[in-house]
Amino acid sequence: MADKPLRWMLDTLQSPPVGREARIEIGVLLRRIQRGESVGMPASRPMPSIGRRAHELRVVDRETRKIWRLVYRIDSEAILVVHWFEKKTRTTTQRVIDLCRKRLGDYDRG
């Protein structure tokens, strides 16, 4: 089975200032997801508040001392990278949830 391609929402998504090791970790996790592997806690968790097949990767960045989240959705033809942000609170803010829903809705409408 071929790896699913990554589709970055480049028109709206910008990479934050993530440290080198954390960026590599995100890449490794995304590669595993592309290959169809199930990545569970603590690295990934489902995000039903955003939508079906939506998940959130969690990476601790020792270089910047921040915790980064990357929201993605597993579609049949690709892995869609929706949003990448620093998470400072235990829960995901409603603003982030709404932004991800909007981006996915726009994408689905084509």
C-alpha positions in Angstrom: 0.0 0.0 0.0 1.3 3.4 -1.0 1.8 6.2 1.6 -1.0 8.7 1.7 0.2 12.2 0.6 0.2 15.1 3.1 -2.0 18.1 2.1 -1.0 21.2 4.0 -3.5 24.0 4.0 -0.8 26.3 2.8 -3.1 29.3 2.0 -4.0 29.5 5.7 -1.4 27.4 7.6 2.0 28.8 8.7 4.6 26.8 10.6 5.3 28.3 14.0 8.8 28.7 15.4 9.3 25.1 16.4 12.7 23.8 17.5 14.6 21.3 15.3 14.0 18.2 17.4 10.3 18.9 17.7 10.0 19.5 14.0 11.7 16.2 13.3 9.3 14.4 15.8 6.3 15.9 14.0 7.7 14.7 10.7 8.2 11.2 12.0 4.7 11.0 13.5 3.2 12.3 10.3 5.1 9.8 8.3 3.8 7.0 10.4 0.3 8.2 9.9 0.9 8.4 6.2 1.8 4.7 6.3 -1.5 3.9 7.9 -0.1 3.3 11.4 -2.3 4.1 14.4 -0.5 6.7 16.6 -2.1 6.8 20.0 -1.7 8.7 23.2 0.2 10.6 24.3 1.4 11.6 20.8 -2.1 11.7 19.2 -5.7 11.8 20.2 -9.0 12.1 18.3 -10.7 15.5 18.2 -14.4 14.8 17.7 -15.1 18.4 18.7 -13.5 19.4 15.3 -15.0 16.6 13.2 -14.9 13.0 12.1 -11.4 11.6 11.4 -9.9 14.8 13.0 -6.9 14.3 15.4 -4.4 16.3 17.3 -0.6 15.5 17.5 1.2 16.7 20.6 4.9 17.5 20.7 7.0 18.9 23.5 9.6 21.2 22.2 12.6 21.3 24.6 14.3 24.0 22.6 11.5 26.6 22.8 10.0 25.1 26.0 6.6 25.0 24.4 4.0 22.4 23.7 2.9 22.3 20.1 -0.3 20.8 18.6 -0.9 19.9 15.0 -4.5 19.2 13.9 -4.9 16.8 11.1 -7.6 14.7 9.4 -7.3 11.3 7.9 -9.1 11.3 4.6 -9.3 8.3 2.2 -6.9 9.9 -0.3 -4.6 12.0 1.9 -3.7 13.3 5.4 -4.9 16.9 5.6 -2.8 19.1 7.9 -5.3 21.7 9.2 -3.6 23.8 11.9 -0.4 24.0 14.0 -0.3 26.0 17.2 1.1 26.4 20.7 -1.2 25.0 23.3 -1.0 26.8 26.7 -4.1 25.5 28.3 -5.4 22.0 29.1 -8.3 22.3 26.8 -8.3 23.4 23.1 -9.8 26.9 22.8 -13.1 27.4 21.0 -11.3 29.7 18.7 -9.0 26.9 17.5 -11.9 24.5 17.2 -13.9 27.0 15.1 -10.9 27.8 12.9 -10.3 24.1 12.2 -14.0 23.4 11.5 -14.1 26.4 9.1 -10.9 25.3 7.2 -12.2 21.7 6.9 -15.6 23.0 5.8 -14.0 25.2 3.1 -11.9 22.3 2.0 -14.8 19.9 1.7 -16.9 22.4 -0.3 -14.0 22.6 -2.7 
